[in-house]
Amino acid sequence: MIELTHDQLNFAFPEIHPDAKLTIDFQRTLRIPDGEREFPLLPGLGRYPLFPVQELVEQGSAPWLHQVEAMLPMYQSEAMWLSFQPSYSVAHQTFYPFAVKISTGRRDAVSGRSSSSALHRNPQDYLVLTEQSWLGGYSNGRGQVHQFVAVPFGNKEIDGAEHRDFDNRGRVQIDVYPLTRHAFELYHPAGSWKAHLAATATRPSGNGDLKGELHEELEPQKVDGNPFRHEDWDREARASYSLHLANSLQWCAMTGSPPPSPPLSANLAARMAESPESHGRVAFQPWRALMEGTKPPIG
């Protein structure tokens, strides 16, 4: 079961386990130059709004509107990162694990290879979620990482009337696989936390306080360290969702109005470029005209 509420995707698998729930939201941030091998998690500047295509089909007749479930409007100065929040099981004292495949432009975000809905272990082409985490970009298969951004201006197949290559540009596909109930209860038996708590209570940390076990900060998502067997994932329970990152021209053409959030200000981009976290790499100059509210040249 998938629900879109408050601009968040909520995946639930009650037939597998009552705690098998995952929430994904899409954070707005600044765009940085392409081709980095790695980059820090840029600050989230608010959650992107998601619009179900049912609200847009009456405003636009493009056939590709029916190929996705939702649209996400985005300016060219912006990028998007994904936040994953699996449900925490009190009875089992752990987050419910999920395998998540993300693909964009028919490319798998993890491996950089051609995307498919199947899970592959070697090389691994999916994320393993065992706690709250994030994904800031996708691999191009050559050791470089690209942010999730809207289709560039000037792409006539996308901005124009043909839209022949829509499925290959701007689309983000999400496939979620829960851990089987058998595997979850095998790895994390209910009630085992009581013995762990008793042992922890008698083992103080160096400062004399009990050591906290619950992660409160988002950790970068890593592919390495997969503790589960390939057969532990419930393939029959797979849930899929797709959305399109629409640039401001696409959005205006469909709705007759600009994206609901104003473009990022030049002052904000300049502050970000000077911050230690961004290492001065924010791609501000190429999008100056857009961020100052003027229409950039197209073609």
DRENDO-1510 file (C-alpha; in Angstrom, 1 decimal, always signed):
<recs>
REC; n; res; u; v; w
REC; 1; MET; +0.0; +0.0; +0.0 .
REC; 2; ILE; +1.3; +3.4; -1.0 .
REC; 3; GLU; -0.1; +6.7; +0.2 .
REC; 4; LEU; +0.9; +10.3; -0.7 .
REC; 5; THR; +0.3; +12.5; +2.3 .
REC; 6; HIS; +1.8; +15.8; +3.3 .
REC; 7; ASP; +4.2; +15.5; +0.3 .
REC; 8; GLN; +5.6; +12.2; +1.7 .
REC; 9; LEU; +5.4; +8.7; +0.2 .
REC; 10; ASN; +4.3; +6.2; +2.8 .
REC; 11; PHE; +4.8; +2.6; +2.0 .
REC; 12; ALA; +3.1; +0.0; +4.3 .
REC; 13; PHE; +3.1; -3.8; +4.1 .
REC; 14; PRO; +0.6; -4.9; +6.7 .
REC; 15; GLU; +0.4; -8.3; +5.1 .
REC; 16; ILE; +4.1; -8.8; +5.9 .
REC; 17; HIS; +4.4; -7.2; +9.4 .
REC; 18; PRO; +2.6; -4.4; +11.2 .
REC; 19; ASP; +5.9; -2.5; +11.5 .
REC; 20; ALA; +6.9; -2.9; +7.9 .
REC; 21; LYS; +6.5; +0.8; +7.0 .
REC; 22; LEU; +8.7; +3.2; +5.2 .
REC; 23; THR; +8.4; +7.0; +4.6 .
REC; 24; ILE; +10.3; +8.8; +1.9 .
REC; 25; ASP; +10.4; +12.5; +1.4 .
REC; 26; PHE; +12.2; +14.7; -1.1 .
REC; 27; GLN; +14.3; +17.5; +0.2 .
REC; 28; ARG; +15.0; +20.7; -1.7 .
REC; 29; THR; +18.7; +21.8; -1.9 .
REC; 30; LEU; +21.1; +23.7; -4.0 .
REC; 31; ARG; +22.6; +22.3; -7.2 .
REC; 32; ILE; +26.4; +21.8; -7.3 .
REC; 33; PRO; +28.6; +21.0; -10.3 .
REC; 34; ASP; +28.3; +17.6; -11.9 .
REC; 35; GLY; +30.9; +14.9; -11.8 .
REC; 36; GLU; +31.9; +14.8; -8.2 .
REC; 37; ARG; +33.0; +11.5; -6.8 .
REC; 38; GLU; +31.3; +12.3; -3.5 .
REC; 39; PHE; +29.8; +15.3; -1.8 .
REC; 40; PRO; +28.4; +16.1; +1.7 .
REC; 41; LEU; +24.7; +16.1; +2.5 .
REC; 42; LEU; +23.7; +19.7; +1.6 .
REC; 43; PRO; +21.2; +21.3; +3.9 .
REC; 44; GLY; +17.6; +20.5; +3.3 .
REC; 45; LEU; +15.7; +23.7; +2.3 .
REC; 46; GLY; +12.3; +22.3; +2.8 .
REC; 47; ARG; +10.3; +19.4; +1.5 .
REC; 48; TYR; +9.4; +19.5; -2.2 .
REC; 49; PRO; +5.6; +19.4; -2.9 .
REC; 50; LEU; +4.4; +16.4; -4.8 .
REC; 51; PHE; +1.4; +16.7; -7.1 .
REC; 52; PRO; -0.6; +13.5; -8.2 .
REC; 53; VAL; -1.0; +13.3; -11.9 .
REC; 54; GLN; -4.8; +13.1; -11.4 .
REC; 55; GLU; -4.7; +16.8; -10.5 .
REC; 56; LEU; -2.8; +17.6; -13.7 .
REC; 57; VAL; -4.3; +15.5; -16.4 .
REC; 58; GLU; -7.1; +18.0; -17.0 .
REC; 59; GLN; -4.6; +20.8; -17.3 .
REC; 60; GLY; -2.3; +19.0; -19.8 .
REC; 61; SER; -3.0; +16.4; -22.5 .
REC; 62; ALA; +0.6; +15.0; -22.9 .
REC; 63; PRO; +0.3; +11.2; -23.0 .
REC; 64; TRP; +3.4; +10.8; -20.8 .
REC; 65; LEU; +1.5; +12.2; -17.8 .
REC; 66; HIS; +0.0; +8.7; -17.4 .
REC; 67; GLN; +3.4; +7.1; -17.1 .
REC; 68; VAL; +4.1; +8.5; -13.6 .
REC; 69; GLU; +2.1; +8.9; -10.4 .
REC; 70; ALA; +3.3; +12.3; -9.4 .
REC; 71; MET; +5.1; +15.5; -10.5 .
REC; 72; LEU; +7.7; +17.4; -8.6 .
REC; 73; PRO; +8.3; +21.0; -9.9 .
REC; 74; MET; +11.9; +22.2; -9.6 .
REC; 75; TYR; +14.0; +25.2; -10.7 .
REC; 76; GLN; +17.2; +24.7; -12.6 .
REC; 77; SER; +19.2; +26.1; -9.6 .
REC; 78; GLU; +17.9; +23.3; -7.4 .
REC; 79; ALA; +18.5; +19.7; -6.7 .
REC; 80; MET; +16.8; +17.0; -4.7 .
REC; 81; TRP; +17.9; +14.4; -2.1 .
REC; 82; LEU; +15.8; +11.6; -0.7 .
REC; 83; SER; +15.3; +11.0; +3.0 .
REC; 84; PHE; +14.3; +7.5; +4.1 .
REC; 85; GLN; +12.6; +6.9; +7.4 .
REC; 86; PRO; +11.8; +3.2; +8.2 .
REC; 87; SER; +9.4; +2.5; +11.0 .
REC; 88; TYR; +10.9; +1.6; +14.4 .
REC; 89; SER; +9.6; -1.6; +15.9 .
REC; 90; VAL; +9.3; -1.2; +19.7 .
REC; 91; ALA; +8.7; -5.0; +20.2 .
REC; 92; HIS; +11.9; -5.8; +18.2 .
REC; 93; GLN; +13.9; -2.7; +19.2 .
REC; 94; THR; +15.1; -2.1; +15.6 .
REC; 95; PHE; +14.0; -0.4; +12.4 .
REC; 96; TYR; +12.2; -2.6; +9.9 .
REC; 97; PRO; +14.7; -3.3; +7.1 .
REC; 98; PHE; +14.0; -2.6; +3.4 .
REC; 99; ALA; +15.7; -3.0; +0.1 .
REC; 100; VAL; +15.1; +0.1; -2.1 .
REC; 101; LYS; +16.0; +0.5; -5.8 .
REC; 102; ILE; +16.2; +4.0; -7.2 .
REC; 103; SER; +16.6; +4.6; -10.9 .
REC; 104; THR; +16.6; +7.7; -13.0 .
REC; 105; GLY; +16.9; +8.1; -16.8 .
REC; 106; ARG; +16.8; +4.3; -17.1 .
REC; 107; ARG; +19.9; +4.1; -15.0 .
REC; 108; ASP; +20.2; +2.4; -11.6 .
REC; 109; ALA; +21.3; +5.0; -9.0 .
REC; 110; VAL; +23.5; +2.6; -7.0 .
REC; 111; SER; +25.3; +0.6; -9.7 .
REC; 112; GLY; +25.1; +3.1; -12.6 .
REC; 113; ARG; +24.0; +0.3; -14.9 .
REC; 114; SER; +20.8; -0.1; -16.9 .
REC; 115; SER; +17.9; -0.2; -14.5 .
REC; 116; SER; +15.5; -3.1; -13.9 .
REC; 117; SER; +13.0; -3.9; -11.1 .
REC; 118; ALA; +14.8; -7.0; -10.1 .
REC; 119; LEU; +17.3; -7.1; -7.2 .
REC; 120; HIS; +20.9; -8.0; -8.0 .
REC; 121; ARG; +23.5; -8.9; -5.4 .
REC; 122; ASN; +26.7; -8.8; -7.5 .
REC; 123; PRO; +27.1; -6.0; -8.2 .
REC; 124; GLN; +24.5; -4.8; -5.7 .
REC; 125; ASP; +22.0; -2.4; -7.2 .
REC; 126; TYR; +19.9; -1.6; -4.3 .
REC; 127; LEU; +20.0; +0.3; -0.9 .
REC; 128; VAL; +19.7; -1.6; +2.3 .
REC; 129; LEU; +17.8; +0.5; +4.9 .
REC; 130; THR; +18.3; -0.5; +8.5 .
REC; 131; GLU; +18.0; +3.0; +10.0 .
REC; 132; GLN; +17.1; +6.5; +8.9 .
REC; 133; SER; +19.3; +7.5; +6.0 .
REC; 134; TRP; +19.5; +9.6; +2.8 .
REC; 135; LEU; +20.6; +9.4; -0.8 .
REC; 136; GLY; +21.9; +12.6; -2.5 .
REC; 137; GLY; +22.6; +11.4; -6.0 .
REC; 138; TYR; +23.1; +8.6; -8.5 .
REC; 139; SER; +26.1; +6.9; -10.0 .
REC; 140; ASN; +26.9; +7.3; -13.7 .
REC; 141; GLY; +28.8; +4.0; -13.7 .
REC; 142; ARG; +32.2; +5.7; -14.0 .
REC; 143; GLY; +32.9; +6.6; -10.4 .
REC; 144; GLN; +31.1; +9.9; -10.5 .
REC; 145; VAL; +27.9; +11.0; -8.7 .
REC; 146; HIS; +25.2; +13.3; -10.1 .
REC; 147; GLN; +22.5; +15.0; -8.2 .
REC; 148; PHE; +18.8; +14.5; -8.9 .
REC; 149; VAL; +17.8; +17.5; -11.0 .
REC; 150; ALA; +15.2; +18.5; -13.5 .
REC; 151; VAL; +15.7; +18.2; -17.3 .
REC; 152; PRO; +17.8; +21.1; -18.6 .
REC; 153; PHE; +16.2; +23.9; -20.6 .
REC; 154; GLY; +16.5; +23.6; -24.3 .
REC; 155; ASN; +15.8; +19.9; -24.6 .
REC; 156; LYS; +13.2; +20.1; -27.4 .
REC; 157; GLU; +12.0; +16.5; -26.9 .
REC; 158; ILE; +11.1; +17.4; -23.3 .
REC; 159; ASP; +10.2; +21.1; -23.4 .
REC; 160; GLY; +8.5; +20.9; -26.7 .
REC; 161; ALA; +5.4; +19.1; -27.9 .
REC; 162; GLU; +6.9; +15.7; -28.9 .
REC; 163; HIS; +8.0; +14.3; -25.4 .
REC; 164; ARG; +9.3; +11.2; -27.2 .
REC; 165; ASP; +12.1; +10.6; -24.7 .
REC; 166; PHE; +10.2; +11.5; -21.6 .
REC; 167; ASP; +10.6; +8.1; -20.0 .
REC; 168; ASN; +14.4; +8.5; -20.3 .
REC; 169; ARG; +14.7; +12.0; -18.8 .
REC; 170; GLY; +13.5; +13.4; -15.5 .
REC; 171; ARG; +11.8; +10.3; -14.3 .
REC; 172; VAL; +12.6; +8.8; -10.9 .
REC; 173; GLN; +11.5; +5.2; -10.2 .
REC; 174; ILE; +11.3; +3.9; -6.7 .
REC; 175; ASP; +10.9; +0.1; -5.9 .
REC; 176; VAL; +10.6; -1.0; -2.3 .
REC; 177; TYR; +11.1; -4.5; -1.0 .
REC; 178; PRO; +10.4; -5.3; +2.6 .
REC; 179; LEU; +12.3; -8.0; +4.6 .
REC; 180; THR; +10.2; -11.1; +4.9 .
REC; 181; ARG; +8.5; -11.6; +8.3 .
REC; 182; HIS; +10.4; -14.8; +8.8 .
REC; 183; ALA; +13.8; -13.1; +8.3 .
REC; 184; PHE; +12.9; -10.1; +10.4 .
REC; 185; GLU; +11.9; -12.3; +13.4 .
REC; 186; LEU; +14.9; -14.5; +12.8 .
REC; 187; TYR; +17.4; -11.6; +13.0 .
REC; 188; HIS; +15.5; -9.6; +15.6 .
REC; 189; PRO; +13.4; -11.8; +17.9 .
REC; 190; ALA; +10.8; -10.0; +19.9 .
REC; 191; GLY; +11.8; -9.7; +23.5 .
REC; 192; SER; +15.5; -10.1; +22.9 .
REC; 193; TRP; +15.9; -6.4; +23.7 .
REC; 194; LYS; +15.1; -7.1; +27.4 .
REC; 195; ALA; +18.4; -9.0; +27.8 .
REC; 196; HIS; +20.2; -6.4; +25.8 .
REC; 197; LEU; +18.8; -3.6; +28.0 .
REC; 198; ALA; +19.8; -5.4; +31.2 .
REC; 199; ALA; +23.4; -5.9; +29.9 .
REC; 200; THR; +23.6; -2.3; +28.7 .
REC; 201; ALA; +22.4; -0.9; +32.0 .
REC; 202; THR; +25.4; -2.5; +33.8 .
REC; 203; ARG; +27.9; -1.2; +31.2 .
REC; 204; PRO; +28.3; +2.5; +31.6 .
REC; 205; SER; +30.1; +4.6; +29.0 .
REC; 206; GLY; +33.3; +6.5; +29.7 .
REC; 207; ASN; +31.4; +9.6; +30.9 .
REC; 208; GLY; +29.4; +7.6; +33.4 .
REC; 209; ASP; +26.1; +7.9; +31.3 .
REC; 210; LEU; +24.3; +5.0; +29.7 .
REC; 211; LYS; +25.3; +4.7; +26.1 .
REC; 212; GLY; +22.5; +5.6; +23.8 .
REC; 213; GLU; +21.8; +3.0; +21.0 .
REC; 214; LEU; +19.2; +4.9; +18.9 .
REC; 215; HIS; +20.6; +6.9; +16.0 .
REC; 216; GLU; +19.1; +10.4; +15.9 .
REC; 217; GLU; +21.1; +11.8; +12.9 .
REC; 218; LEU; +20.8; +10.9; +9.3 .
REC; 219; GLU; +23.6; +8.7; +8.1 .
REC; 220; PRO; +24.7; +8.6; +4.5 .
REC; 221; GLN; +23.4; +5.6; +2.7 .
REC; 222; LYS; +26.1; +3.0; +1.9 .
REC; 223; VAL; +25.8; -0.1; -0.2 .
REC; 224; ASP; +28.5; -2.0; +1.7 .
REC; 225; GLY; +27.7; -3.9; +4.8 .
REC; 226; ASN; +24.6; -5.7; +3.6 .
REC; 227; PRO; +23.8; -8.1; +6.5 .
REC; 228; PHE; +21.0; -10.0; +4.7 .
REC; 229; ARG; +20.8; -12.9; +2.3 .
REC; 230; HIS; +19.4; -12.2; -1.1 .
REC; 231; GLU; +16.4; -14.5; -0.5 .
REC; 232; ASP; +15.5; -12.5; +2.7 .
REC; 233; TRP; +13.7; -9.8; +0.6 .
REC; 234; ASP; +10.0; -10.4; -0.2 .
REC; 235; ARG; +10.0; -9.9; -4.0 .
REC; 236; GLU; +6.3; -10.6; -4.3 .
REC; 237; ALA; +5.5; -7.7; -2.0 .
REC; 238; ARG; +7.4; -5.2; -4.1 .
REC; 239; ALA; +5.8; -1.7; -4.2 .
REC; 240; SER; +6.7; +0.8; -7.0 .
REC; 241; TYR; +6.2; +4.5; -7.4 .
REC; 242; SER; +7.4; +6.9; -10.1 .
REC; 243; LEU; +7.6; +10.6; -10.3 .
REC; 244; HIS; +8.8; +13.2; -12.8 .
REC; 245; LEU; +11.1; +16.1; -11.9 .
REC; 246; ALA; +9.5; +18.9; -14.0 .
REC; 247; ASN; +11.5; +22.0; -14.8 .
REC; 248; SER; +9.8; +25.4; -14.4 .
REC; 249; LEU; +9.0; +25.6; -18.1 .
REC; 250; GLN; +7.3; +22.2; -18.1 .
REC; 251; TRP; +5.4; +23.1; -15.0 .
REC; 252; CYS; +4.2; +26.5; -16.4 .
REC; 253; ALA; +3.2; +24.8; -19.7 .
REC; 254; MET; +1.0; +22.3; -17.8 .
REC; 255; THR; -0.5; +24.5; -15.1 .
REC; 256; GLY; -0.2; +28.1; -16.4 .
REC; 257; SER; +1.6; +29.2; -13.2 .
REC; 258; PRO; +5.2; +29.0; -11.9 .
REC; 259; PRO; +6.3; +26.3; -9.4 .
REC; 260; PRO; +4.7; +26.9; -6.0 .
REC; 261; SER; +8.0; +27.6; -4.2 .
REC; 262; PRO; +9.9; +30.8; -5.2 .
REC; 263; PRO; +13.3; +30.3; -6.8 .
REC; 264; LEU; +16.3; +30.2; -4.5 .
REC; 265; SER; +17.7; +33.7; -3.9 .
REC; 266; ALA; +21.1; +34.8; -5.0 .
REC; 267; ASN; +22.0; +35.7; -1.4 .
REC; 268; LEU; +21.2; +32.2; -0.2 .
REC; 269; ALA; +23.3; +30.6; -3.0 .
REC; 270; ALA; +26.2; +32.9; -2.2 .
REC; 271; ARG; +26.1; +32.0; +1.5 .
REC; 272; MET; +26.0; +28.3; +0.6 .
REC; 273; ALA; +29.0; +28.7; -1.7 .
REC; 274; GLU; +31.0; +30.2; +1.2 .
REC; 275; SER; +30.0; +27.6; +3.7 .
REC; 276; PRO; +32.6; +24.9; +4.6 .
REC; 277; GLU; +30.1; +22.1; +3.9 .
REC; 278; SER; +29.7; +23.0; +0.3 .
REC; 279; HIS; +33.4; +23.8; -0.3 .
REC; 280; GLY; +32.5; +26.7; -2.5 .
REC; 281; ARG; +31.1; +24.3; -5.1 .
REC; 282; VAL; +27.5; +25.5; -5.5 .
REC; 283; ALA; +26.6; +26.0; -9.1 .
REC; 284; PHE; +25.4; +29.6; -8.7 .
REC; 285; GLN; +26.7; +31.4; -11.8 .
REC; 286; PRO; +25.1; +29.2; -14.5 .
REC; 287; TRP; +21.7; +29.9; -13.0 .
REC; 288; ARG; +22.0; +33.5; -11.9 .
REC; 289; ALA; +19.4; +34.7; -14.3 .
REC; 290; LEU; +16.9; +32.2; -13.1 .
REC; 291; MET; +17.5; +32.8; -9.4 .
REC; 292; GLU; +17.1; +36.5; -9.9 .
REC; 293; GLY; +13.7; +36.0; -11.4 .
REC; 294; THR; +14.5; +36.8; -15.0 .
REC; 295; LYS; +13.9; +34.4; -17.9 .
REC; 296; PRO; +17.2; +32.8; -19.1 .
REC; 297; PRO; +17.8; +32.2; -22.8 .
REC; 298; ILE; +16.5; +28.9; -24.2 .
REC; 299; GLY; +17.8; +26.9; -27.1 .
</recs>
